[in-house]
Amino acid sequence: MATNRETPIQIRKEEFKKIGYQLIDAVADFFDTIEEKPVTTGESPRQLQTIIGTQSIPEEGKSVEEILTKATDLLFNHSLFNGHPKFFGYITSSPAPIGALADLLAAAVNPNVGANSLSPIATEIEKQTVKWLAELIGVSPNYGGLLVSGGNMANFTAFLAARTAKAPKTIKEEGMATVAQQLTVYCSKTTHTWIDKAAVLFGLGTNAIRWIPTDSQNKMDNNVLEQTIKADLANECQPIMVIGTAGDVSTGAVDNLKGIASICQAYDLWFHIDGAYGIPAAVIPELNDVFEGIQAADSIALDPHKWLYSPLEAGCTLVKNPNHLLETYSSHPVYYNFSTTDEVPALNYYEYGFQNSRGFRALKVWLTLQQVGQRGYIKMIGEDIALSKLLFDLANKHSELEAITQNLSIATFRYIPLDYRPATEEETDYLNRLNESLLNELQQGGQVFLSNAIVNGAYCLRACIVNFRTSKKDIEEIIAIIVDEGRKKHNQLLTKID
Ligand SMILES: *Cc1c(COP(=O)(O)O)cnc(C)c1O
C-alpha cells in the first residue's frame, strides 16, 4: 500500500485483484452468452424501482464485493442489450470489447485531457486518433479536431465555429445584436434534430433554418438549395452555412455532397457534413462515388460510438482549418498562448471546444482502430451493408412484407396482411396503426429490437445494422418473428374493430 492514510474509498491491492478478476470473469461470460438473453426484459420503470428499492442514501459504507456483485447482476439481468445480435434500433452499435477494457484503463489513470500539461501522453493519443479518423474516411490528415460526447456535440462544436467564421467579426464581443442581417443555415428536411437545438443555442433561432426538400431518393434537392440561397440574399439575409448529411438518420441517404460543395464555394458558405452515422462507410472503396465531395468539407461530425463500435460516449468534430476552433473557443490570441521551446506547440484541448475538464475518450477509439485496422473496418462495415440488403431482399420477396428503402446499413419495410392492398385513406391509416403497434410489441417482446421511420407518410419498421454480432441467420430469423407478430397484431386489431 503506497499510503498510510485510511479512507473508506481505498481498495487494497489483494481485494482489488479479487473483485476485479470476478468482474472480468462476469463480463467475459456476458459477452459470450449475450445472444441467449432477451434483447430487453421489457420491465416497466415501476418494476425496476421495486427491484433497486426506494431506500435513502446509505449512511454507512458497504462492502465493495457485495455492491459490485449486485450491480453486475442488475445490469446483466435488467438491461436492454444493444450488443445483442438482434438489436437494430436507432443507431446504437454493439460496443467493442476492447473499448470496455480501455475505459477501465483510462479511468484508472484519469488524465484530464483539457490541458496538455495535465495529460501529456493522452493529448498526443487524442491527436493521433483524430488524424486516424480523418485518414479512415479519406479526408486530409491535416484536419484537426477533438473527441466529444457524441453526434449532437460534434455538430454543435462545428456549428459555432462556422458562425464565428462567417458572421460579422464583432459577434464574439457584441453577440447577435451586432448582426444586421438574419443569419441563415441550410439543410435537408431529413436533418437530425440537433440542428434545432443548435439554432436555439447559438442565437440564430429556428426560423433561420431553411429546410430544403428532398428528391425521390431522400437527398437534398440541390437546385432548391441554390434557389433558396439566392432568394435569401435578395431578401437581405446572410447565408452562413450548408449542412450536408452523409447517412440520414431515417433511411441512410447520403446527400449529393459534391454538388453542395460547389454551391458553398460559389456563395462563400461554410460546408459542414453531418456524418454522425454514415461517414465511416467512406472507408469502402466501392462507395467512393457516394461520398464524393467530403474532402471539401470545412467541418465534419462523426460518431465513433456508432459505426466504429466504440462504447458510448464518443463523437468527433473534424475541421479542415483547426484555427477556426481556436478562434471560436480560445479566449486568447493563438500566437501568444503557448510559445513553448518545442518544435510543435502544445495543444490544449479546452481551446478546441466546449469542455474544460475532459475525460480520455480517445483511448477506446485509438485502441479499437488499432485492433481492427482499416481493412477490418472495410470488412465489418461492408458486411453490415450486405446484411441490410439481405433484409431488404427477404422483405421484398415475402408476401406479407413490403420493402421500402435500403441505403448504407438501414432498411425500412412494413408489414401488410396477406391480400391487403390499401386503396382508401382509411386503409392506409390502418396500416400505419398496425405497424406502429407491431413495433411497440416487438420492442417490448425481447426477441428483436427495431425502430421506426416515416417514409412518404408510411409508418415503417426500420433496421439499422451497426452490429458486428449480427449474422445471416439473425436476419432470416427476424423475418419470421416480424411476420408472426404481424399476423397476431392484425388479428388482435381486427377483433377489436368488430
Ligand atoms: C445519431 C445522429 C446524430 C446525433 O448523435 P448523438 O451521438 O446521438 O448525439 C446526429 N446526426 C445524425 C445523422 C445521426 O445519425
Ligand as a Chemical Component Dictionary entry (heavy atoms), coordinates in Angstrom:
data_LIG
# 
_chem_comp.id                   LIG 
_chem_comp.type                 NON-POLYMER 
_chem_comp.pdbx_formal_charge   0 
_chem_comp.three_letter_code    LIG 
# 
loop_
_chem_comp_atom.comp_id 
_chem_comp_atom.atom_id 
_chem_comp_atom.alt_atom_id 
_chem_comp_atom.type_symbol 
_chem_comp_atom.charge 
_chem_comp_atom.model_Cartn_x 
_chem_comp_atom.model_Cartn_y 
_chem_comp_atom.model_Cartn_z 
_chem_comp_atom.pdbx_ordinal 
LIG C1 C1 C 0 -27.068 9.869  -34.273 1  
LIG C2 C2 C 0 -27.031 11.068 -35.114 2  
LIG C3 C3 C 0 -26.877 12.331 -34.550 3  
LIG C4 C4 C 0 -26.838 12.538 -33.053 4  
LIG O1 O1 O 0 -25.745 11.886 -32.486 5  
LIG P1 P1 P 0 -25.698 11.564 -30.915 6  
LIG O2 O2 O 0 -24.430 10.808 -30.788 7  
LIG O3 O3 O 0 -26.914 10.759 -30.624 8  
LIG O4 O4 O 0 -25.698 12.863 -30.202 9  
LIG C5 C5 C 0 -26.791 13.410 -35.396 10 
LIG N1 N1 N 0 -26.865 13.252 -36.731 11 
LIG C6 C6 C 0 -27.012 12.054 -37.316 12 
LIG C7 C7 C 0 -27.068 11.940 -38.803 13 
LIG C8 C8 C 0 -27.093 10.914 -36.521 14 
LIG O5 O5 O 0 -27.234 9.719  -37.092 15 
# 
loop_
_chem_comp_bond.comp_id 
_chem_comp_bond.atom_id_1 
_chem_comp_bond.atom_id_2 
_chem_comp_bond.value_order 
_chem_comp_bond.pdbx_ordinal 
LIG C1 C2 SING 1  
LIG C2 C3 SING 2  
LIG C2 C8 DOUB 3  
LIG C3 C4 SING 4  
LIG C3 C5 DOUB 5  
LIG C4 O1 SING 6  
LIG O1 P1 SING 7  
LIG P1 O2 DOUB 8  
LIG P1 O3 SING 9  
LIG P1 O4 SING 10 
LIG C5 N1 SING 11 
LIG N1 C6 DOUB 12 
LIG C6 C7 SING 13 
LIG C6 C8 SING 14 
LIG C8 O5 SING 15 
# 
